[in-house]
Structure formats: C-alpha cells, structure tokens
C-alpha cells in the first residue's frame, strides 16, 4: 500500500493505541495546546523581530553589512539545516523529551545573545538559537497531533497552531520597534526568557508521555551532507562580494556545496533510514507546501532585511517608526493567518494557496516602486498584498495540507521537511539580497531582489496548480 492508502488506517491505529499517546482531557488538551503555541510563538518571533533592531545592534557591536547578514542567516541557516533530523529525532527518541531539551537550549541561547559583546559572539549564539529552534518547531507540531489524535480535532488544532505562527511573524517587527528604543537591542532576547521558561515548566507537567515507534534510526551521513551543502552555498553568497568571487575560499565553498548536495540526494535514495524519506516527497500536498514555503519566505525575508535598512538609513526613521511602517505587512499577515484556514475550507486548499502566491507576487512586484524618498503611500498597498498572501500560500494552509496528507508517525519528519524549505528560502533571500545590494547599491539591489522574488512567487503558484491538479489530490 502507498502512503495515501494507509493514511486513514494509520490515524485510526494511533487514536486507538494507548502506548503511542495518552488520552488527554479536553481542558488539559486546550491548556497544553496554548503552551505549545506560546513556545512556538517565541521561536517564530525571533525570525522577524531581529531585522528591525539590526541597524541598532550593528552600530552597537561595530558590525559591517556582511556581519549583519550573518546575524540573520546564522539563525535561519542553523534552523534550516537541522529541522529534518530534529523532526525525525522526535519520532525516534520521544517527542516530549526532545522538545523540552530544545526549549531549555533555546532559552539559554537567548541569554547568550542578550549578553553578547561583539558581532561574532552574537552570530554564534544566534546559530545556537537556530539549532534549538530546529528541535522545537517540528516536534512541537507533532505533539499537537499527539494531544488531538482524532483527525478533525487534529486539523482544527493545527489551524490554531498555524494561526499563532502567523501572528508571531506579524508581531516581530512591531515588538522589536517598541522594545529597542527604550530598552536597547538586547531586550528582544531577554523577552524570550520568562516566556520560554513558563512554557517549558508548564509543558513538562502537561505533555502526555509517548512511546516512539521501533525500527527507525537517525541519518548522520545525510545530516552532515545537508549541513555542508546548505552552509557552503550560503557562505559563498554572503561572503563572495567581500572576498572575491574567484577567491579560493568562495570557489571552495561553492564546490563543497555542489558536491555535498549531490551526495545528499544520492545517499537519501540508497540508505535504509533517510532523514528525508522519498515517500514524503511523493505526496503532492507536501511538494506544493515545500515549494511555496521556499519561495514565499525567500521574498518576505528579503523584504524585511532590505526595507529595514531603507527605512532607517535612507529615510532616517527610528526603530519604532520602522515597526509602525511594517504594520502594513504584519497586520495583513495576522489577518490572513486567522482567515486563511476558513477560506481554504470554503473554496479549497488549492485555490487558496494559488491566490496567496499570486498576492505575494503582486506585492513583491509593487515594492519595485520604492525609491529615494518615495512616499510610503506609493507602496504601502504592496506590503499589504505581500502580508495577505504569505499565510495562505506559505503558512498555515500549506502546512496543514501537508500534515493531514501523511500518516501520524511521519508528521514530525513532514513538518521538518516543509520548515526546512521555508528556512532555506529565508536564508537565501537574505544572502541574495545582500549580494544584489553590494553590486547595485541599496535602491538598485532592492529592485533586482523584489523582481526576482516576485517571479519566484509566480512559479510557486504554478507549482501548486500542477501538484494539486484535482480536488482529491488537493485534499490529500
């Protein structure tokens, strides 16, 4: 039987098997879900809160533009590289244990970020944050499925989870702008400590005990190859202009990336315990979710990175005013995060995802209007369209469609897969944005970046149209 044929039977077995998950009372389940959402909120908040405070942190720590890129990309790159293994680790070792380790580590790394006295230290601790964030996110989502084993309740819980994730993305620039003025750039990391500890202590008491399935193993060779490939590619793109594209270091980085990623693909096809099972990538909903998440986050993070510098360096706006301008984007993300699941239920997953990708494409294309001293009203609508399109295309709708299309024992791996594409897209968006700015200046680099990202979003809409060709496939 294929993955689709066994899905219903697998869900039934999970809901009936006490050894896989304890029955959780409705009140306790709701409290557990709330704390899971809180833990995920602070992890996702750190992906969008940092860009707004980046110019302030850069000045305080004497970082250059390349250092600024690494402050962002060290987090998302570590996040991206380890998501697949972390998702599988939870499925193999036990989700509760892995999740709690991830939360404690994330809080500790946040303290390290807050205390950093140089750009190098901040980059190191941001990478550590990314490592533990990679542990938290896929296991967090799989635990949500554990406490709601009934399929309909599980789908509703995942929608809530995704909506909170959208709110976290939306809140980042505003919260960052509010905190950095009166409390300094380190305050955004201190914020994680009380929230993270509250979530960790509560979930240590509330999470049900789970017994992982037998027979699955980690894939250290695949993990090593993937890290080498992703890190080499990102390093080459970020450092290429500074070190010279023909320098030994940059050429070596790209060669290592090509060899490692090729080796990763070949290894995953032959190993008995792949970190990226071929069965997962044969599910159309998973393929569609991976593509739109990669392309959508590519454009959004490039926009956050570039517009932050535009607002604060070209327009000379303080961080709080920068956060307020980003409200056009973030408020739209919040609205669509809450509204896209009901919309998908009404008009279909496929149509909703395509509409979202098209909205992202138009929004990014509209940002090409940004120039020196351009009136905010000229392009505010473009930020709104970008925000409205992210959740339907690269957020809760796509992730929910992917997770309900696979058996429960693969939800951790599937969540890790989709989020890997998401974070790799974010990392490459920042890397290429910095490259285009180095080549053509801030305004010219912005125009090139937004044009490329808009084209990518159109390709994402086409990918969804092709991958989910019928209502049956879209729902599966």
C-alpha positions in Angstrom: 0.0 0.0 0.0 1.1 3.6 -0.7 1.2 6.4 1.7 -2.3 7.6 0.8 -3.8 4.1 1.1 -2.6 3.7 4.6 -3.3 7.2 6.0 -6.8 6.6 7.4 -5.8 3.2 8.9 -2.7 4.7 10.5 -4.7 7.5 12.0 -7.2 5.0 13.4 -4.5 2.9 14.9 -3.0 6.0 16.6 -6.2 7.1 18.1 -6.8 3.6 19.5 -3.3 2.8 20.7 -2.7 3.9 24.3 1.0 3.1 24.0 1.5 5.9 21.5 -0.3 8.8 23.2 -2.3 9.2 26.4 -5.9 10.3 26.2 -5.9 14.0 27.2 -9.0 15.6 28.7 -10.4 18.5 26.7 -9.4 21.1 29.3 -5.9 19.8 29.7 -5.6 19.4 26.0 -6.5 23.1 25.5 -4.0 24.2 28.1 -1.3 22.1 26.5 -2.1 23.5 23.1 -1.9 27.0 24.4 1.6 26.4 25.9 2.7 24.7 22.7 1.6 27.7 20.8 3.4 30.0 23.2 6.7 28.1 22.8 6.3 28.2 19.0 5.4 31.9 19.2 8.7 32.9 20.7 10.7 30.8 18.2 9.0 32.3 15.2 9.0 35.8 16.7 12.8 35.6 16.7 12.8 35.2 12.9 11.1 38.6 12.3 11.9 40.6 15.3 15.7 40.8 14.7 15.6 42.6 11.3 14.1 45.7 12.8 16.7 46.0 15.5 19.6 45.0 13.2 20.8 48.5 12.4 20.9 49.4 16.1 22.7 46.2 17.1 25.1 46.6 14.1 26.1 50.1 15.3 26.5 48.9 19.0 28.6 45.9 18.0 30.5 47.6 15.2 29.4 45.1 12.6 29.5 45.6 8.8 26.9 44.7 6.2 28.2 41.2 5.9 28.1 40.8 9.7 24.5 42.0 9.7 23.6 39.3 7.1 25.2 36.6 9.3 23.3 37.8 12.4 20.2 36.9 10.5 21.4 34.0 8.5 23.2 32.2 11.3 19.8 31.7 12.9 17.8 30.7 9.9 20.6 28.5 8.4 21.1 26.5 11.6 17.4 26.3 11.9 17.0 25.0 8.3 19.9 22.6 8.4 18.7 20.7 11.4 15.0 20.6 11.0 14.9 17.3 9.2 17.0 15.5 11.7 15.2 17.1 14.7 11.8 16.1 13.3 13.0 12.5 12.9 14.7 12.6 16.3 11.4 13.3 18.0 9.7 10.5 16.1 12.6 8.1 17.1 13.6 9.1 20.6 10.4 10.5 22.0 8.8 13.9 21.3 8.3 15.2 24.8 12.0 14.6 25.8 13.4 16.1 22.7 11.0 19.1 22.8 11.9 20.0 26.4 15.6 19.8 25.7 15.1 22.1 22.7 13.2 24.7 24.8 15.8 24.8 27.6 18.5 25.2 25.0 16.6 28.0 23.2 16.2 30.0 26.4 19.9 29.5 27.3 21.0 30.6 23.8 18.7 33.7 24.1 20.5 34.7 27.2 23.8 34.3 25.3 22.5 36.6 22.6 21.4 39.3 25.1 24.8 39.3 26.8 26.9 39.3 23.5 29.5 42.0 23.4 30.6 41.6 19.8 29.1 40.7 16.4 31.0 37.4 16.5 29.5 36.4 19.8 26.0 37.4 18.7 26.4 35.3 15.5 27.5 32.3 17.5 24.6 32.5 19.9 22.1 33.2 17.1 23.3 30.0 15.5 22.8 28.2 18.8 19.2 29.6 18.9 18.7 28.2 15.4 19.9 24.8 16.5 17.4 24.6 19.3 14.6 26.2 17.3 15.1 23.4 14.8 14.5 21.0 17.7 11.4 22.8 19.0 9.3 23.5 15.8 8.7 20.1 14.1 8.4 18.3 17.5 6.0 21.0 18.7 3.7 20.4 15.7 3.9 16.6 16.1 2.9 17.0 19.8 -0.1 19.0 18.7 -1.2 15.9 16.7 -0.5 13.7 19.7 -2.8 15.5 22.0 -5.6 15.7 19.4 -5.4 12.2 17.8 -8.9 12.4 16.3 -8.5 13.7 12.7 -11.0 16.6 12.7 -9.8 17.8 16.1 -6.3 17.5 15.0 -6.9 19.5 11.8 -8.5 22.3 13.9 -5.6 22.3 16.4 -3.1 22.5 13.6 -5.0 25.5 12.2 -4.8 27.2 15.6 -1.1 26.4 15.8 -0.5 27.8 12.3 -2.6 31.0 13.1 -0.4 31.7 16.1 2.7 31.2 14.0 1.4 33.8 11.6 0.7 36.2 14.5 4.3 35.6 15.6 5.7 36.6 12.2 3.4 39.6 12.2 4.3 40.7 15.7 8.1 40.6 15.3 8.8 44.0 13.6 6.3 45.9 15.8 7.5 44.3 19.1 11.1 44.9 18.0 10.4 48.5 17.3 8.7 49.1 20.6 11.5 47.4 22.7 14.7 48.6 21.1 14.1 52.4 21.7 13.6 52.4 25.5 15.4 49.1 26.4 18.1 48.5 23.7 18.6 45.8 21.2 19.3 43.1 23.7 15.8 43.4 25.2 14.4 41.3 22.3 16.3 38.3 23.5 15.6 38.9 27.2 11.9 38.7 26.3 12.4 35.0 25.4 13.5 34.1 28.9 10.3 34.4 31.0 8.0 33.3 28.2 10.2 30.3 27.4 10.6 29.2 31.0 6.8 29.5 31.5 6.1 27.3 28.5 8.8 24.8 29.4 7.7 24.3 33.0 4.0 24.1 32.1 4.6 21.6 29.3 6.9 19.4 31.4 3.8 18.8 33.6 1.1 18.7 30.9 2.6 16.9 27.9 1.5 13.2 27.6 4.1 10.5 27.7 4.7 8.9 24.3 6.4 5.7 23.3 8.3 6.2 20.0 7.8 3.5 17.3 10.6 0.9 16.9 12.8 0.4 13.9 13.6 4.0 12.8 17.1 5.4 13.1 18.8 8.7 12.5 20.7 9.5 9.4 24.0 11.2 10.4 25.6 10.9 7.0 22.6 12.6 5.3 22.6 15.3 8.0 26.3 16.0 7.6 26.0 16.3 3.8 23.0 18.6 4.0 24.7 20.9 6.5 27.8 21.1 4.4 25.8 21.8 1.3 23.5 24.5 2.7 26.2 26.2 4.7 28.6 26.2 1.8 26.0 27.8 -0.5 25.0 30.4 2.0 28.6 31.3 2.9 29.5 31.7 -0.8 26.6 34.0 -1.5 27.2 36.2 1.6 31.0 36.4 1.5 31.5 36.3 -2.3 31.5 40.1 -2.8 33.8 40.8 0.1 36.3 38.1 -0.6 36.1 38.0 -4.4 34.1 35.6 -6.4 37.2 33.9 -7.8 38.9 33.6 -4.4 39.9 30.2 -3.1 37.6 30.4 -0.2 34.5 31.2 -2.3 35.2 28.8 -5.1 35.8 26.1 -2.5 32.5 26.9 -0.7 30.5 26.5 -3.9 32.3 23.3 -4.9 31.7 21.8 -1.4 28.0 22.9 -1.7 27.6 21.2 -5.1 29.3 18.0 -4.1 27.6 17.8 -0.7 24.1 18.4 -2.0 24.6 16.0 -4.9 25.9 13.4 -2.4 22.9 14.1 -0.1 20.5 13.3 -2.9 22.3 10.1 -3.9 22.6 9.0 -0.2 19.0 9.6 0.6 18.0 7.3 -2.3 20.1 4.4 -1.1 20.1 4.5 2.7 17.6 2.4 4.7 16.8 5.2 7.1 16.8 8.5 5.2 16.3 11.8 7.0 14.2 12.8 4.0 12.1 9.7 3.1 11.1 9.5 -0.5 7.6 8.6 0.5 7.1 12.0 2.0 8.2 13.8 -1.2 5.8 11.7 -3.3 2.8 13.3 -1.6 1.6 16.2 -3.8 0.5 18.3 -0.9 3.9 18.1 0.7 5.7 19.0 -2.6 3.4 22.0 -3.1 3.9 23.1 0.5 7.7 22.9 0.2 7.8 24.9 -3.0 5.6 27.8 -1.9 7.2 27.9 1.6 10.7 28.2 0.0 9.7 30.9 -2.5 7.4 32.8 -0.2 9.9 33.1 2.7 12.6 34.0 0.2 10.7 37.1 -0.8 9.4 38.1 2.7 12.8 37.9 4.4 14.5 39.7 1.6 11.9 42.4 2.0 12.3 42.6 5.8 16.1 42.8 5.5 16.2 45.4 2.8 13.3 47.6 3.9 14.7 47.8 7.4 17.9 49.4 6.1 15.9 51.5 3.7 13.7 52.9 6.4 16.5 53.6 8.9 19.4 54.6 6.6 17.7 56.2 3.6 14.6 57.6 5.4 16.3 58.1 8.8 13.4 56.6 10.7 13.9 55.4 14.3 13.1 51.7 15.1 9.7 52.4 16.4 8.7 54.2 13.2 10.1 51.4 11.2 8.0 48.9 13.1 4.9 51.1 12.5 5.5 51.1 8.8 5.9 47.4 8.8 2.3 47.2 10.3 1.1 47.3 6.7 2.8 44.0 6.2 2.4 42.5 9.7 -1.2 43.3 10.3 -2.0 41.8 6.9 -0.1 38.6 8.0 -2.1 38.5 11.2 -5.4 38.8 9.4 -4.6 36.2 6.8 -3.2 33.8 9.4 -6.6 33.8 11.1 -8.7 34.0 8.0 -7.0 31.7 5.5 -8.0 28.3 7.2 -11.7 29.1 7.0 -11.2 30.4 3.5 -9.5 27.1 2.5 -12.4 25.2 3.9 -14.8 27.2 1.9 -13.0 27.5 -1.5 -10.5 24.6 -1.3 -6.8 24.3 -0.4 -5.5 24.5 -4.0 -7.4 27.7 -4.8 -6.4 29.4 -1.6 -2.7 28.6 -2.0 -2.7 29.8 -5.6 -4.5 33.0 -4.6 -1.9 33.6 -1.8 1.1 33.0 -4.1 -0.3 35.4 -6.7 -0.9 38.0 -3.9 2.7 37.6 -2.8 3.9 38.0 -6.4 2.0 41.2 -6.9 3.1 42.6 -3.6 6.7 42.0 -4.3 6.4 43.4 -7.8 4.8 46.5 -6.2 7.8 47.1 -3.9 9.9 47.8 -7.0 8.2 51.3 -6.7 10.3 52.0 -3.7 13.0 54.7 -4.4 14.8 57.5 -2.7 12.3 59.5 -0.6 9.3 57.7 -2.1 6.1 58.4 -0.3 5.0 55.4 1.9 1.5 55.6 0.4 3.1 54.7 -3.0 4.0 51.2 -1.9 2.1 50.5 1.3 -0.5 48.5 -0.7 2.3 46.2 -1.9 3.2 45.4 1.7 -0.4 44.6 2.4 -0.7 42.2 -0.5 2.6 40.5 0.5 1.3 40.0 4.0 -2.1 38.8 2.9 -0.6 36.2 0.6 2.0 34.7 3.0 -0.3 32.7 5.3 -2.5 31.2 2.5 0.5 30.2 0.3 3.5 29.7 2.7 1.8 29.4 6.0 -0.9 27.5 7.9 -2.9 26.3 4.8 0.1 24.7 3.1 1.5 23.2 6.3 -1.9 21.8 7.4 -2.5 20.3 3.9 0.9 18.6 4.1 0.4 17.2 7.6 -3.0 15.8 7.1 -1.8 14.0 4.0 0.7 11.8 5.8 0.4 9.1 8.5 0.9 10.3 12.1 4.2 8.6 12.5 5.6 10.9 9.8 4.2 14.2 11.0 7.5 15.2 12.7 9.5 14.4 9.6 7.0 16.1 7.3 6.9 19.2 9.5 10.7 19.3 9.4 10.7 18.9 5.7 8.3 21.8 5.0 10.0 24.0 7.5 13.5 23.2 6.1 12.4 24.5 2.7 10.9 27.5 4.5 14.1 28.4 6.3 16.4 27.7 3.4 14.3 30.1 1.4 14.6 32.8 4.1 18.4 32.3 4.3 18.9 32.5 0.6 16.6 35.5 0.4 18.8 37.5 2.8 22.0 36.2 1.2 21.0 37.2 -2.4 19.5 40.5 -1.2 22.9 41.4 0.3 24.6 40.3 -2.9 22.4 42.5 -5.2 22.8 45.5 -2.9 26.6 45.1 -2.9 26.5 45.0 -6.8 24.0 47.8 -7.5 23.5 49.8 -4.3 20.6 49.7 -1.9 17.9 51.0 -4.2 19.0 49.1 -7.3 19.6 46.0 -5.2 16.1 46.2 -3.8 14.6 46.5 -7.3 16.5 43.4 -8.5 15.7 41.4 -5.4 12.0 42.2 -5.5 11.7 41.4 -9.2 13.5 38.0 -8.7 11.3 37.2 -5.7 8.1 38.2 -7.5 9.0 35.9 -10.3 9.6 33.1 -7.8 6.2 33.6 -6.3 4.6 33.2 -9.7 6.5 30.0 -10.1 5.1 28.9 -6.7 1.5 29.4 -7.9 2.3 27.3 -11.0 3.8 24.6 -8.8 0.6 24.4 -6.7 -1.5 24.3 -9.8 0.5 21.4 -11.2 1.0 19.5 -8.0 -2.6 19.7 -6.9 -4.4 19.1 -10.1 -7.6 17.8 -8.8 -9.8 18.4 -5.7 -9.0 14.9 -4.4 -5.3 15.5 -4.6 -5.5 18.9 -3.1 -7.3 17.5 -0.1 -4.9 14.6 0.3 
